[in-house]
Amino acid sequence: MTIYIASYAVISVLLLIVVNYMIRKRNKRSTFDSSQPITGKDEWTNNDTAEPESIQSMDNTMKETMQTSAITEPALEYISDPSDAATKKTNTASNKPKEQKDFSMDFEGGRGKIIAAVMLGAFVAILNQTLLNVAIPHIMNDLGVSTSTVQWLSTGYMLTNGIFIPITPFLINKLGTRKLLILAMTAFTIGSLVCSISTGFSMLMIGRVIQAAGAGVIMPLLMTVFLTIFPPEKRGAAMGLMGVAMIFAPAIGPTLSGWLIGHYSWRVLFDIVIPFGIIDIIIAVLWMKNVTKITNPKFDTLGFITSTVGLGFLLYGFSEAGNDGWDSKTVVISLLIGIVFLILFVWREFTTDTPMLDLRVFKYDIYALTTVVSMVVNMAMFAGMLLLPIYLQNIRGFTALQSGLLMLPGAVIMGIMSPIAGKLFDKMGARPLAIFGLIITVLTTWGFTQLTMQTTYAHIMMLYIFRMFGMSFIMMTVMTEGMNQLPLHLTSHGTAASNTARTVAGSIGTAFLVTVMTNRTQFHTANYHNIITSDNPYIAEKMAQLGQGFSALAGLPASSGNALAISTIYGKAAQQSTINGINDAFIVATGITVVALILAFFIRRSATAKASK
């Protein structure tokens, strides 16, 4: 374990060195540019008119007021210097301050090409992560590694995401959306190639980290692009389209992976994403545009260090809790270190003038509430994605392909319904859709608390289909409602903060539900042991009769028949205990979903969305 933590630290330091090099290089360029005469204009990558000098010179309070409220043209002219004719002309052309200007109109013609570039990258990155889950046992056997070692393929991936998601706003402002997408997909494709040709676990681990470096940036980048190129009144349908990539990819992943593993090597899982990565790089070079302003932000070194250490140890602690339990010394120490450094990170971001991740986004009440709802829903969603495969494969004996096929119709339903839910969101907002979806999710999650050895495959499939139907009204609509409240200059920070929150919530949900299942399985097993004992004359008599039956059927000695009977009884008890443990975990997941349902009643329409109507 020590070597992997050390590797994580080395990766963080290398990233810090690279970013500092970029800053110094950019500063040199800025110093050269500063020698040029000041023209009163900022250069925008999409050739938009810059913010007037008179507005730039205002105090921060007045500027923020202008950015977050609709100010009419006469008001702007009154605030501006009347003697500045160029400024008045700019205000007349804009009719809005910079943050309220509808930049989405600038990309009306090339919007489809931009969507294609970012959507393909996001879909491939998410698909790759879900493909690997089914292949873990095969990788263990092929490379000769233990369970505790192979789980680092997921843990290391998650930790690297914990580094890159918070610094995405800085990278967007520094590099622009076009260059960042190209670099992210290049890193992801190179990582996939390294994984494909790896000859040992260490090389495979390096490839996974390189993959994660690219994939960690893509989702916040995708959301920032969508929220920038679409006006508020069209964001619901747009985010519904984005939901296809976020939900459909992880749903079809197990099915595709199960089929590929059954016919080919696990390396094929990395081979198939390499061509798509190359195609997306070419598309990004040809079609992608910068949709945000490229600036020269100051890098928050202390914020980077505290967030990297805090999120890294926190995510690692939650990951290990699912394996070792919450009372493990490693888990406790990791969680304590993570919490301390996250507190330092929050303090740093609220006190510095140039935060790496502007946590002031949480002062917007609708954004803060919808982020909490998304976190809670994300925790509950892992109940279906994590516990169902355990029940289907480990208990019922279905293959990985059969398990994936059971979830495929639900994925198709969700892929169909997400854009429809997005269009409904544009008309009525998130609250009615979230309440409707969460009611269905609560009922179907409760349905999974009644699993037995006799529960039919078709019944489980129908429950999962309706659960995904309900989920399709929640995830993207709730997230979009919160993001609509934020001014444009906080969009990248808002997407990074919400993605970070959901990543942590997913880790908590995974660890918590696995712990619940494990503890309750042990509890039910102990109860069966108390009942099924040789001290009970009735049980002893029945076990003796069963042993005699086995002896007669198999032609075994009486002692062997009795041993077989005892083994069979205790095996059935262990099997039923695991089912009961899974049912108990689904009960907890139902309670978590109820919390989200209660919170959904407090969601209201953002002022930005209302103003756009």
Secondary structure, DSSP 4 states (H G I P E B T S, - for coil): -HHHHHHHHHHHHHHHHHHHHHHHHHHHHHHHHHTSPP-S-PPPTT-PPPPPHHHHTS-HHHHHHHHHS---HHHHHHHS-TT-HHHHHHHHHHSS-GGGS-GGGGGTTTHHHHHHHHHHHHHHHHHHHHHHHHHHHHHHHHHT--HHHHTHHHHHHHHHHHHHHHHHHHHHHHH-HHHHHHHHHHHHHHHHHHHHH--SHHHHHHHHHHHHHHHHHHHHHHHHHHHHHS-GGGHHHHHHHHHIIIIIHHHHHHHHHHHHHHHS-TTHHHHTHHHHHHHHHHHHHHH----S----PPP-HHHHHHHHHHHHHHHHHHHHHHHH-TT-HHHHHHHHHHHHHHHHHHHHHHH-SS-SS-GGGGGSHHHHHHHHHHHHHHHHHHIIIIIHHIIIIIIS---HHHHHHHHHHHHHHHHHHHHHHHHHHHHH-HHHHHHHHHHHHHHHHHHGGG--TT--HHHHHHHHHHHHHHHTTTHHHHHHHHHHHS-GGGHHHHHHHHHHHHHHHHHHHHHHHHHHHHHHHHHHHHHHHHHS-TTSHHHHHHHHHHHHHHHHHHT--HHHHHHHHHHHHHHHHHHHHHHHHHHHHHHHHHHHHHHHHHHHTT----HHHHHT-
